[in-house]
């Protein structure tokens, strides 16, 4: 079992410090991260916690999954590896002159 956990259903007010406190009751926390919107800086309601061992991670899942925190139900499970992302749209060249003013 991996020692990295996904934590969903977080109240938007939860800080990384508070997230770490919650999980420290179940083992040593290597890192705790709340994911925030890159434009607004507001929490997106989920985060990741890395425990020092797989056993501690499993104990945290069993203890915290489905529990309430500030009126929201937590979802705690093993984090899946991040999916590989494609480079995305766009023409990729300098010749793309779509949009904006006509500069002909």
C-alpha positions as CSV (number, residue, x, y, z in Angstrom):
1,X,0.0,0.0,0.0
2,X,1.1,3.5,-0.8
3,X,1.6,6.0,2.0
4,X,0.1,8.9,0.0
5,X,-3.6,9.6,0.7
6,X,-6.3,11.6,-1.1
7,X,-8.5,13.6,1.2
8,X,-11.8,14.9,-0.3
9,X,-14.8,16.7,1.1
10,X,-12.6,19.2,3.1
11,X,-14.3,22.3,4.3
12,X,-12.9,25.3,2.4
13,X,-11.6,26.8,5.6
14,X,-9.2,23.9,6.4
15,X,-5.5,24.9,6.3
16,X,-2.6,22.6,5.7
17,X,-1.7,22.8,9.4
18,X,-5.2,21.7,10.4
19,X,-5.1,18.9,7.9
20,X,-1.8,17.7,9.4
21,X,-3.2,17.8,13.0
22,X,-6.1,15.6,12.0
23,X,-3.9,13.0,10.5
24,X,-1.2,13.1,13.2
25,X,-3.5,11.2,15.5
26,X,-3.0,8.2,13.3
27,X,0.7,8.3,12.6
28,X,3.6,10.4,11.5
29,X,2.7,12.9,8.7
30,X,5.4,13.5,6.2
31,X,3.4,16.2,4.4
32,X,-0.1,17.7,4.2
33,X,-1.2,19.8,1.2
34,X,-4.6,21.5,0.6
35,X,-5.1,22.1,-3.1
36,X,-6.2,25.6,-4.0
37,X,-7.4,27.3,-7.2
38,X,-4.5,28.9,-9.0
39,X,-6.4,32.0,-9.9
40,X,-8.4,32.7,-6.7
41,X,-6.3,31.0,-4.1
42,X,-9.4,29.5,-2.5
43,X,-9.3,25.9,-1.4
44,X,-10.8,23.4,-3.9
45,X,-12.0,21.2,-1.1
46,X,-9.5,18.4,-1.4
47,X,-5.9,17.7,-0.5
48,X,-3.2,15.1,-0.1
49,X,-1.5,13.7,3.0
50,X,1.7,11.6,3.0
51,X,2.1,9.3,6.0
52,X,5.5,7.8,6.9
53,X,4.3,4.2,6.3
54,X,1.7,2.2,4.5
55,X,0.4,0.8,7.8
56,X,-0.2,4.3,9.2
57,X,-1.9,5.3,5.9
58,X,-4.2,2.4,6.2
59,X,-5.0,3.2,9.8
60,X,-5.8,6.8,8.9
61,X,-8.1,5.6,6.0
62,X,-10.0,3.3,8.4
63,X,-10.3,5.9,11.1
64,X,-11.2,9.0,9.0
65,X,-13.0,7.9,5.9
66,X,-16.7,8.9,6.2
67,X,-16.2,11.0,9.3
68,X,-17.6,14.6,9.6
69,X,-15.4,17.7,9.7
70,X,-17.2,21.0,10.1
71,X,-20.4,19.6,8.7
72,X,-18.7,17.9,5.6
73,X,-18.1,14.2,5.1
74,X,-14.5,13.3,4.5
75,X,-13.4,10.9,1.8
76,X,-10.0,9.4,2.5
77,X,-8.4,6.8,0.3
78,X,-5.2,5.8,-1.4
79,X,-4.0,8.5,-3.8
80,X,-3.9,7.4,-7.4
81,X,-0.9,8.4,-9.6
82,X,-1.5,11.5,-11.5
83,X,-2.6,10.8,-15.0
84,X,-0.3,11.8,-17.8
85,X,-1.5,14.9,-19.5
86,X,-1.4,15.6,-23.2
87,X,0.2,18.9,-24.3
88,X,-3.2,20.2,-25.1
89,X,-4.7,22.3,-27.9
90,X,-3.3,25.2,-29.9
91,X,-1.5,25.1,-33.2
92,X,1.9,25.1,-31.5
93,X,3.3,27.4,-34.1
94,X,3.9,31.1,-34.4
95,X,1.7,31.3,-37.5
96,X,-1.5,31.1,-35.5
97,X,-3.2,34.5,-35.8
98,X,-6.7,33.6,-34.8
99,X,-8.5,35.9,-32.4
100,X,-7.7,39.5,-31.4
101,X,-7.4,42.3,-33.9
102,X,-6.8,41.8,-37.6
103,X,-3.3,43.0,-38.3
104,X,-3.1,42.4,-42.0
